[in-house]
Amino acid sequence: LQHTAQKMPRLSYQVASLLLLLLAGAMLPAIQCEHADLEFLSSKYTFSSTLSEKVGLGDDYKLFWSIDKQAETISFAVMVRTTGWVGFGLSPNGGMVNSDVVIGWVTNEGMTKFSDRYAEAMSMPSIDSSQDWELTHGEEENGYTILEFTRKWVTCDEKDRAIEANTARVIFSWHPEDPDDEQSVMYHGASRRGSASLNLLGGLTSPPKIPNDAQSFDILADNATIPPLDTTYWCQAVRLDERLFQEQNYILKYTPLISENSQQYVHHIVIYECPQLDESVVGAGGHCDGEISNSVGQCRLGTVLAVWAVGGEEFVYPEGVAIPIGGPGGFKFALLEMHYNNPTLDAGVVDNSGVRFTYSNDAPTYEAAALTVAHFVTPLMVIPPNAEEFVISAFCASECSEAFIPPEGIKVFASFLHTHVTGTGLELQHIRKKQLSTCELNEELPPVDKNLQYDFDYQQANHLPEVITLLPGDELILRCHYQTKDKDTVTLGGERTSDEMCVAFLLYYPRVDFSFCMSIADGISLVSALPPSAREEVEQVFINPTKYGGLKNGLENALNKVDWNQDQVERLQQAANDGTQALFCADDLSSDD
């Protein structure tokens, strides 16, 4: 390593550094280091993302980061193709206003300037009086500027944004020139800035090393032609790779393989275990409703093997935990479910997307499985228009956990939260019975998972900050938050992207026979909240849905006649809060047992 700054007397250097810290943020000597390149940063930091690619600006801006859970700090590095200034920050919504940012650059004299700032408007961010982002290294090399810096998750500075285990909106920018000073940072322009959603604390801090002899297999759509329809659920049964059955194997990670030509149409992928299928139905794909056999369709009620949705990336299981697959007694088939979203009704698009599974025959300490907690996808899930916030709840009852969870409990280590486009947040509450000397109370524990910054375009399975133990008798309440201020029609539960869902997929160990825990709102609560004219029509839809073109169509037509003023929205919310729900739980809904 070699310092490039000019030498100066020791006392003068210290005084100058102190003044710069007080007046204009941090300033460090730039360091030329032959290893400070992409390969070095990738090995130094646990996580990375090419932010500029997320907004169609090539690979000019790369972000790297690592987490220290014990110290509750996060270390960042940015590597940007520029010899000018670089900006990075945290935003409440992806915009500049009320964002917490840093700006830095390497001067022509070889010094790195860096300052913690905040933005109150669409203008140059002001320097924060509390400098909580700490520069650790800066350099300019081969046309790139590299800045490394750290920050505590929570600083207690009201101008800083807390870094939490939910979706963070990071903002980034750069400019080809250095500013003259800290008060003259030039506007970045429309083509050198962007925002992206990331869960900065949602990854494994120490990912396990994948064995050198690990193998992989793919489950892919076989030249699926996407119909010119708004929404298509496409299903294909596949027989698993024969190599899996020679001995017991274990899935270590799964990676989405999204075809470049059809990327914009692929909304989500779910792969289910299929215990038994007739060979005659394997390989043929078609609409999940109507074009596949009943036996293949039944697999959609089976145990989830992998789930991916738009914006998601690779998922790696923690050390000592893996999903069992194959072996003499393992399931031999799987069902690939593709949700295609095609609002422009394009024709002739062929898709071969799917998932790659990496596996090994090394037995883990724990075998893992997935538990789905959700509100049944049904038109009885009604979200009114003109709502700043509307909450739908789903319940996993204590009776279910009592029946399926062993006395020692299960450990939840990751989750995947899912709604559609009106969803703004989800929270999975955890309730435990507490026995007192004279009575039994329900105690609310910290939530299993909580993301009130949900982004439909960034849906990632995340590792929880701490492993959560679920015991027999525990109750889970999934609360899904929606915002419909810009809508003038109702939103019902359904499979279309414009419909809504309320789902949490939980990954846990050790594996037990517990795959589904769901609830469904009753129609009586809905009817009771409506004005008399709409109430009568909805009742008729319930009695004879065929007459009205089906339950969903009939409800939409009836409910869209309601004047959804604020009072009416509140009445429906109260009915949703107070109404009863039917509860259901099972080890595997695809079974005939």
Residue pairs with C-beta under 8 A, 6 or more apart in sequence:
1 31
1 32
1 33
2 31
2 32
3 29
3 31
4 29
4 30
4 31
4 32
4 110
5 29
5 30
5 109
5 110
5 111
6 109
6 110
8 16
17 27
20 26
20 27
20 113
21 27
21 131
23 182
24 113
24 115
24 127
24 181
24 182
25 113
25 114
25 115
25 116
25 117
25 127
25 131
25 182
26 113
26 114
26 115
26 131
26 134
26 135
27 111
27 112
27 113
27 114
28 111
28 112
28 114
28 135
28 137
28 138
29 110
29 111
29 112
30 106
30 107
30 110
30 111
30 112
30 138
30 139
30 140
31 137
31 138
31 139
32 139
32 141
33 139
33 141
36 137
36 139
36 141
36 146
37 141
37 142
38 62
38 79
41 48
41 62
41 64
41 77
41 79
41 146
42 48
42 64
44 64
44 66
44 77
45 64
45 65
45 66
45 75
45 77
46 65
46 66
46 67
46 203
46 204
46 205
46 206
46 207
47 64
47 65
47 66
47 200
47 203
48 62
48 63
48 64
48 65
49 62
49 63
49 196
49 198
50 59
50 61
50 62
50 63
51 61
51 62
51 63
51 170
51 172
51 194
51 196
52 58
52 59
52 60
52 61
52 62
52 172
52 194
53 59
54 194
54 196
55 194
55 195
55 196
57 191
57 192
57 194
59 81
60 80
60 81
60 82
60 174
60 192
61 78
61 79
61 80
61 81
61 172
61 174
61 194
62 78
62 79
62 80
63 76
63 77
63 78
63 88
63 170
63 172
64 76
64 77
64 78
64 79
65 74
65 75
65 76
65 77
65 200
66 74
66 75
66 205
67 73
67 74
67 200
67 201
67 203
67 205
68 74
68 75
68 205
69 205
69 465
72 152
72 153
72 154
73 150
73 151
73 152
73 153
74 150
74 151
74 153
74 163
74 200
74 201
75 136
75 148
75 149
75 150
76 88
76 148
76 149
76 150
76 151
77 146
77 147
77 148
77 149
78 86
78 88
78 145
78 146
78 147
78 172
79 144
79 145
79 146
80 86
80 144
80 145
80 146
80 174
81 143
81 144
82 143
82 144
82 145
82 174
82 175
82 176
83 106
83 140
83 143
83 145
83 176
83 177
83 178
84 105
84 145
84 174
84 175
84 176
84 177
84 178
85 103
85 104
85 105
85 174
85 175
85 177
85 178
85 179
85 185
85 186
86 103
86 104
86 105
86 145
86 147
86 173
86 174
87 101
87 102
87 103
87 171
87 172
87 173
87 174
87 188
87 193
88 101
88 102
88 147
88 170
88 171
88 172
89 99
89 100
89 101
89 102
89 117
89 119
89 125
89 170
89 171
89 172
90 99
90 100
90 101
90 161
90 163
90 168
90 169
90 170
90 171
91 98
91 99
91 100
91 161
91 169
91 170
91 171
91 195
92 98
92 99
92 161
92 169
93 169
94 169
94 171
94 195
94 197
95 171
95 195
96 119
96 121
96 122
96 125
96 171
97 119
97 120
97 121
97 122
98 118
98 119
98 120
99 118
99 119
99 125
99 161
99 171
100 118
100 159
100 160
100 161
101 117
101 118
101 119
101 125
101 171
102 114
102 115
102 116
102 117
102 133
102 147
102 149
103 114
103 115
103 117
103 125
103 185
104 112
104 113
104 114
104 115
104 135
104 138
104 145
104 147
104 149
105 112
105 113
105 145
105 178
105 179
106 112
106 113
106 138
106 139
106 140
106 145
106 178
107 113
107 178
108 178
112 135
112 137
112 138
112 139
112 147
113 182
114 133
114 135
114 138
114 147
114 149
115 127
115 128
115 131
115 182
116 127
116 128
116 130
116 131
116 132
116 133
116 160
117 125
117 126
117 127
117 128
118 125
118 126
118 128
118 159
118 160
119 125
119 126
120 126
124 183
124 185
125 185
127 182
128 157
128 159
128 160
130 155
130 157
130 159
130 160
132 151
132 152
132 155
132 157
132 160
133 149
133 150
133 151
134 149
134 150
134 151
135 147
135 148
135 149
136 148
136 149
136 150
137 146
137 147
137 148
138 145
138 146
138 147
138 148
139 145
139 146
140 146
145 174
151 160
151 163
153 162
153 163
153 164
153 201
154 162
154 163
155 162
163 200
163 201
164 201
165 199
165 201
165 202
165 450
165 462
165 464
165 465
166 199
166 450
166 451
166 452
166 453
166 454
167 197
167 198
167 199
167 451
167 453
167 454
167 455
167 458
168 197
168 198
168 199
168 200
168 453
169 195
169 196
169 197
169 453
169 455
170 195
170 196
170 197
170 198
170 200
171 193
171 194
171 195
172 193
172 194
172 195
172 196
173 188
173 192
173 193
173 194
174 188
174 192
174 193
175 185
175 186
175 187
175 188
175 189
175 192
177 186
179 185
179 186
196 458
197 311
197 455
197 457
197 458
198 458
199 451
199 460
199 462
201 465
202 460
202 462
202 463
203 462
203 463
204 316
204 318
204 463
206 319
207 316
208 252
208 316
208 317
208 318
208 319
208 320
210 252
210 253
210 358
210 360
211 360
211 362
213 360
214 252
214 358
214 359
214 360
215 243
215 358
215 359
215 360
216 356
216 357
216 358
216 359
217 240
217 241
217 243
217 244
217 356
217 357
217 359
218 257
218 354
218 355
218 356
218 357
219 238
219 271
219 334
219 336
219 354
219 355
219 357
220 257
220 336
220 352
220 353
220 354
220 355
221 234
221 236
221 285
221 336
221 338
221 351
221 352
221 353
221 354
222 236
222 283
222 285
222 352
223 350
223 351
223 352
224 234
224 236
224 285
224 338
224 350
224 351
224 352
225 348
225 349
225 350
225 351
226 232
226 234
226 262
226 265
226 340
226 342
226 346
226 349
226 350
226 351
227 340
227 342
227 347
228 342
228 345
228 346
228 347
229 342
229 345
230 341
230 342
230 343
230 345
230 496
230 497
230 498
231 339
231 340
231 341
231 342
231 495
231 496
231 497
231 498
232 287
232 338
232 339
232 340
232 342
233 287
233 288
233 289
233 337
233 338
233 339
233 340
233 495
234 285
234 286
234 287
234 288
234 337
234 338
234 339
234 340
235 285
235 286
235 287
235 288
235 292
235 296
235 297
235 300
235 335
235 336
235 337
235 338
236 283
236 284
236 285
236 286
236 335
236 336
236 338
237 274
237 277
237 281
237 282
237 283
237 284
237 292
237 296
237 299
237 333
237 334
237 335
237 336
238 282
238 283
238 333
238 334
238 335
238 336
239 279
239 282
239 283
239 332
239 333
240 325
240 326
240 331
240 332
240 333
240 334
243 326
244 325
244 326
244 327
244 330
244 359
245 326
245 327
245 328
245 330
245 332
246 326
247 326
247 327
247 361
248 324
248 326
248 327
248 328
248 330
248 361
248 363
249 324
249 325
249 326
249 327
249 359
249 360
249 361
250 322
250 323
250 324
250 325
250 359
250 360
250 361
250 362
250 363
250 364
250 367
251 305
251 317
251 322
251 323
251 324
251 325
251 357
251 358
251 359
252 316
252 317
252 322
252 358
252 359
252 360
253 314
253 315
253 316
253 317
253 357
253 358
254 306
254 308
254 314
254 315
254 355
254 356
254 357
254 358
255 314
255 355
255 356
255 358
256 269
256 308
256 312
256 313
256 314
256 353
256 355
256 356
257 353
257 354
257 355
257 356
258 266
258 353
259 266
259 351
259 352
259 353
261 349
261 350
261 351
262 349
262 350
262 351
262 352
262 353
265 340
265 341
265 342
265 346
265 349
265 351
266 310
266 338
266 339
266 340
266 341
266 351
266 353
267 309
267 310
267 339
267 340
267 341
267 497
268 307
268 308
268 309
268 310
268 338
268 339
268 418
268 459
269 306
269 307
269 308
269 309
269 336
269 337
269 338
269 339
269 353
269 354
269 355
270 304
270 306
270 307
270 308
270 337
271 304
271 305
271 306
271 307
271 334
271 335
271 336
271 337
271 355
272 299
272 300
272 302
272 303
272 304
272 305
272 334
272 335
272 337
272 590
273 299
273 302
273 303
273 304
273 305
273 331
273 334
274 296
274 299
274 302
274 331
274 332
274 333
274 334
274 335
274 590
275 302
275 331
275 333
275 590
275 591
276 332
276 333
277 295
277 296
277 299
277 333
278 293
278 295
281 292
281 293
281 295
281 296
282 333
284 292
285 292
285 336
286 292
288 297
288 300
288 337
289 297
296 335
298 590
299 333
299 334
299 335
299 590
300 335
300 337
300 590
301 516
301 588
301 589
301 590
302 335
302 515
302 588
302 589
302 590
303 369
303 370
303 515
303 588
304 370
304 372
304 505
304 515
305 323
305 325
305 334
305 370
306 315
306 355
306 357
307 370
307 416
307 461
307 505
308 355
309 416
309 418
309 459
310 456
310 457
310 458
310 459
311 455
311 457
311 458
311 459
311 460
312 458
312 459
312 460
312 461
313 460
315 414
315 460
315 461
317 323
317 364
317 368
317 507
318 413
318 463
320 364
320 365
320 366
321 364
321 365
321 366
321 368
321 413
321 509
322 359
322 360
322 364
322 366
322 367
322 368
323 367
323 368
323 369
324 330
324 367
324 511
325 331
325 357
325 359
326 359
336 354
338 351
338 353
339 495
339 497
340 351
341 497
342 349
343 497
366 411
366 509
366 510
366 511
367 509
367 510
367 511
368 413
368 507
368 508
368 509
368 510
368 511
369 507
369 508
369 509
369 511
369 512
369 514
369 515
370 505
370 506
370 507
370 508
370 515
371 412
371 505
371 506
371 508
371 514
371 515
371 516
371 517
372 503
372 504
372 505
372 506
372 515
372 516
372 517
372 518
373 394
373 396
373 428
373 476
373 478
373 503
373 504
373 506
373 517
373 518
374 394
374 478
374 501
374 502
374 503
374 504
374 516
374 518
375 381
375 392
375 393
375 394
375 478
375 480
375 493
375 501
375 502
375 503
375 518
375 519
375 520
375 521
376 493
376 518
376 519
376 520
376 584
377 493
377 494
377 495
377 501
378 493
378 520
378 521
379 492
379 493
379 494
379 551
379 552
379 555
379 556
380 493
380 520
380 521
380 522
380 523
380 526
381 392
381 492
381 493
381 500
381 502
381 521
382 490
382 491
382 492
382 493
382 526
382 555
382 559
382 572
382 576
383 390
383 392
383 422
383 482
383 484
383 490
383 491
383 492
383 500
384 390
384 484
384 490
384 559
384 562
384 564
384 568
384 569
384 572
385 484
385 487
385 488
385 489
385 490
385 491
385 564
386 484
386 485
386 487
386 488
386 564
386 565
386 566
386 569
387 482
387 483
387 484
387 485
387 564
387 569
387 573
388 483
388 485
389 424
389 481
389 482
389 483
390 481
390 482
390 483
390 484
390 569
390 572
390 573
390 576
391 479
391 480
391 481
391 482
391 573
391 576
391 577
392 479
392 480
392 482
392 500
392 502
392 521
392 576
393 477
393 478
393 479
393 480
393 576
393 577
393 581
394 477
394 478
394 480
394 502
394 518
394 519
394 581
395 475
395 476
395 477
395 478
395 519
395 581
395 583
396 475
396 476
396 477
396 478
396 517
396 518
396 519
396 585
397 475
397 517
397 519
397 583
397 585
398 431
398 433
398 473
398 474
398 475
399 583
399 585
400 514
400 517
400 583
400 585
401 470
401 471
401 472
401 473
401 474
401 475
401 476
401 517
402 472
402 473
403 585
404 512
404 513
404 514
404 585
404 587
405 470
405 471
405 472
405 474
405 512
405 514
406 472
406 512
407 471
407 472
409 469
409 470
409 471
409 472
410 469
410 470
410 508
410 509
410 510
410 512
410 514
411 467
411 468
411 469
411 470
411 508
411 509
411 510
412 448
412 464
412 467
412 468
412 469
412 470
412 506
412 507
412 508
413 463
413 464
413 467
413 468
413 507
413 508
413 509
414 461
414 462
414 463
414 464
414 506
414 507
415 428
415 448
415 449
415 461
415 462
415 464
415 504
415 505
415 506
415 507
416 459
416 460
416 461
416 462
416 504
416 505
416 507
417 426
417 428
417 449
417 451
417 454
417 459
417 503
417 504
418 426
418 459
418 501
418 503
418 504
418 505
419 426
419 454
419 456
419 480
419 482
419 500
419 501
419 502
419 503
420 456
420 497
420 498
420 499
420 500
420 501
421 456
421 497
421 498
422 482
422 483
422 484
422 487
422 491
422 500
423 454
423 456
423 480
423 481
423 482
423 500
423 502
424 452
424 454
424 481
424 482
424 483
425 450
425 451
425 452
425 453
425 454
425 480
425 481
426 449
426 450
426 451
426 452
426 454
426 478
426 479
426 480
426 481
426 502
426 504
427 447
427 449
427 450
427 451
427 452
427 478
427 479
427 481
428 447
428 448
428 449
428 450
428 476
428 477
428 478
428 479
428 504
428 506
429 444
429 447
429 448
429 476
429 477
429 478
429 479
430 444
430 445
430 446
430 447
430 448
430 468
430 470
430 474
430 475
430 476
431 442
431 443
431 444
431 445
431 474
431 475
431 476
431 477
432 442
432 443
432 445
432 471
432 473
432 474
432 475
433 440
433 441
433 442
433 443
433 473
433 474
434 440
434 441
434 442
434 443
442 475
448 464
448 468
448 470
448 476
448 504
448 506
449 462
449 464
449 504
452 481
454 481
461 505
461 507
470 476
470 508
476 517
478 502
478 503
478 504
480 500
480 502
482 491
482 500
484 491
489 556
489 560
490 555
490 556
490 559
490 560
490 562
490 564
491 498
491 499
491 500
492 499
492 500
492 552
492 555
492 556
493 499
493 500
493 501
493 502
494 500
494 552
513 587
513 588
514 585
514 587
515 586
515 587
515 588
515 589
516 584
516 585
516 586
516 588
516 589
517 584
517 585
518 583
518 584
518 585
519 581
519 582
519 583
519 584
520 581
520 582
520 584
521 576
521 579
521 581
522 579
522 580
522 581
522 582
523 538
523 542
524 579
524 580
525 575
525 576
525 578
525 579
525 580
526 538
526 572
526 575
526 579
527 535
527 538
527 539
527 542
528 535
528 575
528 579
529 568
529 571
529 572
529 574
529 575
529 576
530 538
530 559
530 562
530 572
531 562
531 563
531 568
533 561
534 558
534 559
534 561
534 562
537 558
537 561
538 555
538 558
538 559
540 547
540 548
541 548
541 551
541 554
541 555
541 558
542 551
545 551
545 554
547 554
548 554
548 557
548 558
562 568
